[in-house]
Amino acid sequence: MGFMDRVRIVFGREPAKEVAKKRLQLILKYDRAGLPPNAIEAVKEAILNSLREFPFIDIEGVNIHIPDPDAESGKIEIEVPVKSK
């Protein structure tokens, strides 16, 4: 492990090599599934647009999690906060 790797660990940033590797794995996963490159972003936007219809949903707090390519589950997890009165 080099000096810069240690600095990145201390400051919580992944090395560019690891980020690029994860991105490539994600692209390959969706390519193998037959999804176009922007399909996941389109799904995210469609979910957010449908949630905007409900005034009690805090759209700013919605968290959409797409699992890593290595994950067993292909589930998209969504946290939808409700506005307090």
N, C-alpha and C positions, 0 to 999 in steps of 0.2 A: 504494500500500500504506500503510495507516494504522499508527499507533503500536501498537495492540493486535494487529494482524496480525504485526508484527515480534516482539512479545513472545511470541506463541504459537509462532512459528517457533523462537525461541531456546529455549523450554521444551519443544519437541517436540509441542505440541498443535495439531491441525488446527482451523481456524475452524469454528464450529458450522454455518455455511452449507455448508461442504464435507461435513461429516459427514451432515447432513440430505440433501444431494444424493445421496451414495452410498447411503444407506439407501433413498431413494425409488427409485433405479435398481435396487437389489436386489429390492425389492418388485415393481416392474414386470416385471423379468426372470422371476421365478417366477410372477407372475400370467399372463404371456404363455405360459408353459410349462404352464399349467393346474394348478399346484401350490397347495395351500392354504397360508396364511401360516405355519403352524407345521410344515410338512412337513420343512424342513431340520433343525429342532431334533429332530423325531421320528426322523429318519435318524441324527443324531448319537447320540442316546440309545440307539437300537437297536444301533448299532455298539459303543458302550461296554458295553452289557449283554452282548453276545455275547463280547466280549473278556474279561469278568470270569470266564468259565468256565476260563480258562487261568491257572494259578498262576504261570507264568514270565513273564507280561506285566506290565509296570509301568503300571497304569491311570492313575496320576497324571501320567505323562509322555506319555500319548497326545496327539498334536496332530492335530486335524482341520481342514484348511484348505479353505474354500470360496472359489473364485475371485471376483474382482471382476466386476460385471456387464459390464464392457467387455472382459473376457478372451475370447480366441478359443475356448479350451477350456472345456467345461462339466464338467470332471473335478473330483471331490472328492479331495483328496490327504490321505492318512493316514500319520502317522509312528507306528509302534508300537515302543516300546523294550522290550527284553527285560531282565529282572532279572539282574544278575550274581550268580554263586555266592559 
